[in-house]
Structure formats: C-alpha cells, structure tokens
Amino acid sequence: MNVEQIYKHAIRLGIQFDIRGGVAVKRNLARAKAKYDATAAGEKKKFDMDRLFNPYMDTRFFGDGSKAIKRVLVGIDIGASEVLLAHELTKQNPKKPIDLVMAHHPIGKALSQGLSDVMRIQIELLHKFGIPLNIAESLTKKRLDEVSKNTQSGNYFGAIDTAALLNYPVMCVHTPADNMVAHFIFNLVEKNKKKLDTVGDIMDMFMQIPEYQIAEQRGNGPYVLIGDRENYTGKIAVTEITGGTEGSSDMYEKLAQFGIGTVIGMHLSPKHEEEARKHHINVVIAGHMSSDSIGMNLFLDTLEKQGIEIVPTSGFTRVSRNKRKK
C-alpha cells in the first residue's frame, strides 16, 4: 500500500464504524458536494477537495502520497522528535527503513481546521442516548465554536516541516480510529449489559482488555472518577470516545434528565467533572492513551494484514489482535 491508499483506507473504516451510520455520513458528504458546486468558479481553487470524500478532516496525510509503505512509526502524538527518531532508526537499520510517520492526534491543518468539523458527530451521539436532536445540536454548536477559536493560534506544523526536510511522509488518523474504539466499547457494553449492575462491573469488564491491563501496570489504568464501585450503573452512555474532543459541559444535565446513570469516557476536564457531579452521574474514565491505543490497534491490524510492520512509540501501546487469534 502507498500513503494515499492507507489514508483512503482509514476513511473507509471510519465510515464503516461511524455511530451515525452510512446514510448520515453520505448525507454530510452530499452537503459538501453541494457547497462545492455552489462555489463561484474563481473561488473553487480554494476549496479543499478532500472534503468531497473525507468526512473526517482531522485525518490527513502530508508529503508524497505515492510512496510505498512497508514500515510505519506510530505514536499517539507525533512531534519533530519522533520524526528524528524515525530518521535514526532508519540509519541504524537501512535495510528496514521507516517509510511513514503516523500520529493518532491531529497535526497541521487536520488540527487547525479539522477538529471542530468532526465534533458534529457528538450531536448524533447525544441523540443516541435520548437527548432530542435540537437540544443536542445547540449544546454541541456552543462547544464547537469554542474549540474552533482555540485551535487558531498554535504551531501545528513543526512535525510536518521537520518530516519534509527529511523526506518522510506524515499521517494522522484520528476520528476513524476513535470511531473504531467507540464501536468496540459500545459492543462491549451491549454484550455485557445484563452483567453490568454496578460501576465495579464496568471496571472488571475493562480489565479484561489488554491495553487497559498494560495501562494499569503503568499506573494510568481505568478508574472511577465519580461514584464508587458499589453504585448502580443505571443506563450507560459512552460519550467521550469519538467526536474530536470533549463535548459541552452542559450535556450532563440533559443526560441525567433522560435517564443516564453512568458515563464512560476517555478523560474529563474539571469543568465537565463538576457538572457531572452536580447531576449525580457516575463517571468511569477508561483512559486516554490506552483507549486511543485500542482504536489505533484496530486500524493498524488491517495494515498488518497487508504486510506492513508497525513500530510503536510516543504513548502508543501496540497489541495485535491478529496475533491473538492465531
């Protein structure tokens, strides 16, 4: 596979595992096409053509898309130091060079322009747990504007510029991997829902997952942020897994009103924690790096089947489910 093929493969998987379903995703792509068609001829050159097929603009590649890939350096976060690491590993073993540097978290314009785009997933996510679409949309738009403003002033091209000087393509795979781990956890909860009477049952379920076991050994495993192990779960919502970043802190009041007793997420800011406590919602934190690692592993397993070697670094825990099935 070459870089562009891997990029488009990630997009296909993102759509396949999108909680909104394929119809909703295609509808959003149709809107992008209609916007392009309505753009004046002189302005069309400014239009990002990837929007016509990529609903996850926080997932992009930078550099030579035609380069064939056999070995990938993968990290949750990639900076200039990881690019230099790829260069050093290639120098040490020139017969097995690093061909591509891949991040999970978005970089470059995937961060400055793409992160707020994918937050619209949260509208359908909140609706999935009972909140009417109009309320979910209002809550999400407020947070979307906030994120959009906060991602305009940073230096997001350091790793990309370094990679360009050393002739490495760089890719970030964010929402497609998050969609895959969200689907994984949704299915896990659904499969075990009759056994998940208490918050402790959720914790025990998570500790059967290799990435969470490894995180526990490293001192940052899943934990109960609000409530305790003996608390009844009530209805469970998986809210902080996909959709770019944290949603609106105002959603906890609405989740409580619509019967949610426990929220499962990757992480929670102090403001969100305060609101969840106020509305008596149990919160289980699965873990950020470990949950991101699950999503990336599910994606990378498909590349491994194509003969691509994965070299993990920068917070990424590699667990191959291909090997586990043998």
N, C-alpha and C positions, 0 to 999 in steps of 0.2 A: 504494500500500500504506500502511496505517497502522502504528503502532508495534506493536500486538499481532499483526498479521499477519506482520510481519517477525520478531518473536520466535518465533512458531509455525513459521514457515518455517525458521528456524535450527535448531529442534529436529528438524524432519523431515529436514533434511540431515544433522544429527548422527547420527540413527538410520540413515539410508541408508549412511553411510560408517563406521559403528561396526565396529571389528575383530571384535567378538563375534558379529556377525550379528544380524538382526532378531529371530530366535526368542529369543535370550538377553535382548535388550532388552525384549521383550514380557513375558517371564517375570518380569523385575525390576519392571516396571510392575504386573503382576498381584499381586506381593507387596505393593506399596504400596497397591493397592486392598483387598487382604485386611486389611492393617493398619488402614486407614481403617474398613472395615466392622466390625472388632473393637473399635474405639474406642468408649468409652461416649458416649452421646448428649450428655452435658454437656461432654465434652472435645472433641467433633468440631469446635467452632468454633476451636480452637487448631491444628487440622491444616492444614498448607499444601496447599491443593487443587491447586496446580501439580504436586505430586508424582504426581498421578494420570495426567498425560500427559507430564511433562517428566522424563526420566531424567538430565538434566544440570543439577543445581541450582546450578551455578556460572555458569549463563546465565540472566539475568533482565532485566526492564525495570522502571523506576521512573518514575512520572509518568503522564500522560494516554495511555492505550493507544489511544484513538480518533483521535489526531492524525494527519492525513495527512502523509506524508513525501516530500519531493522532493529534499532536500539534507542530507547527513549529514557531520558532522565525525567522523573516525575516528582513534583513536590506540591504540597498544599499551597504554599506561597513560593513564588519564584522571583528572585531579585538578581542583581548583577553578580552577586557572589555565587549563586547556583549556576549561572552561565559560565563563570570562570571555572567552577568545579567540573562542568561538562567538558570544558577545554582541557583541563588537567587529566581527567580520566581518559580522554582520547589520546593524549600524549603518552600516558602510561601503557595504554593498550591499543596501538594504532590499528591492529587487525580487527578490533571490535569497537569502532568509534561510536560515540554518542551522535545520533543523527538529528534528534529533535529534543528540545527542552519544553516540557509541558507543565503548566500550572493548573491547579483547580480554581483558585480565586482569580477573578478577572484582573487583567492588566491593560494598559493602554486605553484605547477608546472603548474596549469592552467594559472598562470600569467607568470612565468619564461619561459615556453615552449609554451603555448597555444595561447597567444595573437597575436603574429606575424603570426601564422598559419592562423587564420581566416581573416586576412587582405586581403587575395586574393579575398574575396567577393567584395572588392572595385573595382576590375578590371571589373567585370560584371556590377556593379552599375554605373560606369562611362560610360561604353558602352551603358547602358540603356538610357543615356541622350545624346547620339550621338558621343561620343569620340571613334574612332576606337580601337579595342582590343589591337593592338600592342602598341599604344601610352598609353592606359590605363595601360597596363601591365608594361611598362617601368616606368611610374610615380609611380605606386604602389610598385614595387620592391625596388626602392630607399628608400621609406619611410619604407617599411617592414624591410630592413636591419638596418635602424636607430632604430626602435622600438626593434628589436631583441637584439641589442647591449645594449640598455638602460635598459633592463629587466634582466640583468645577475648578478647584484651586490647587489640587495636589500634583505632584510629579509622578505620573503613572507610566512613563516611557523609559525609565532607567534601564530595566532589564532588556527591553526591546532594542534600545540603542546599543547596549553592550553586545547583544547577540548579533546585531547587524555587522558590527565591526569584526566579529569573529566568525561570521558566515554561518550562524546557526539559525534555523527557523524556530520560532517560539509559538506555542499554542496555549490557550486557556480553555478548559472545559468546565463550565460552572453549572448552569441550570440543568443541562442534560444529566449530569452526574447526580445533582440534587433530586431531580425527578426520579432517578433510579433508586436512590436510598429512601425517598419518601414512599415510593411504591413498595419497597422491601418492608418498611416498618408498618405501613398500612396493612399489608398482607399478614405480617407477623401478629399484629394486634387482632385482626379479624380471625385468624386461625386459632388464636388462644383466648378469645374474648370470654368464653364460658369459664375459664380458669382465672381470669384477672379480676378477682373480687376486691383486692386491696392494692395499695400503691407498692407494697413489698412484692406482690406477684409480678408487677411490671419490672421491677428491678431484677428479680430472679430470671425473668424471661430474657432480659438484655444480657445477663451474664452468661448466657449460652452462646453468644455471638463472639467469634474470635477477636474482632477488632476491639470490642468492649473489654474482653478479658485482658488483652495486651495493654489497653489504656489503664485498666485497674492496676496492673502490675507497675505501670509507670507513675501512678499516683494521680491520674486525672480521669478515672473511670466514671460511669454514670452515678448520679446522686439525686437525692430528693431535696429540692430547693425549698419547696413549700409543702407543709403537711408532714406526715411521717408514715412509716411502713404499714402501720395498722389502719390507716384511713381507708374508707371505702373509696373505690375509684369513681363510681358513678359512670356517666358517659364519658368516653375518652376521645380527645381531639389531638391530632398530630398537626401542629400549626407552624412550628418554627424550623421546618426542614427544607422546604423549597419556596421559591418566590423571591429570590435575590438576597434579601436581608430581613431583619426583624420588621414585623408589621406595626400597625398602630397600637399604642399602649391602651387606647380606648376600647379595644376589642374585647377585653376581659369582662367588662360589664355586660356586653351583649352575649358573650359566650355563656356567662352564668345565667342570664335571663332565658337562654334557650337550652338549659339543662346540662351544660358541660360541667363535669365534676373534676376532671383531671386533664391537664395539658402536657403533652410530650414535645420537647423541643431540643435543639442543639445547644442553645445558650439563651441567656435572658439578661437584659440590661437592668440596672437598679430601678429605673422608672417603670419598666414593664413588671418587674417583681413587685413593686409597691402596689400597682393596680391589681395584679393577680391576688395578692394577699387581701386587699380591700374587699374583693368579691369572693373570698373563701374558696379559691380554686387550687387544688393540688397541682404542683408543677414538678415533673421529673425531667432532669437535664440528662439527655443521653450522652452528650459530649460533642464538642465541635470538631476537633481534629479526627476523632475516631469515627464520627458519623460521616464526615466528608470522605474519610478513607474508605468506608463501605461503598459509597456512591462511586468513587473513582475505581475501586476494585471491580465492581460490577461492570463498569465500562471497559476497563483495561483487560478483563478476562476475554472480552471479544477480540481485542487486538492480539492477545497472546495466542489465541486460536489461529491467527493468521501468521504466526511465526515471529512476532515482534517481541523482543526482550524488554522487560521493564526494570529500570534501576531506580529504587525508591530513595527519596531524601526529603529534607525540609518538612518534617511533621507528617509525612505520608507513611502509613503502615501498610505494607503490601501483604495481602492474603489472597492467594489464588484459589478460587473455588473450582477451577479446572483440575488442579492437583488434588483437591479434597475429594473429588468424585471418583478418582482412579482407585 
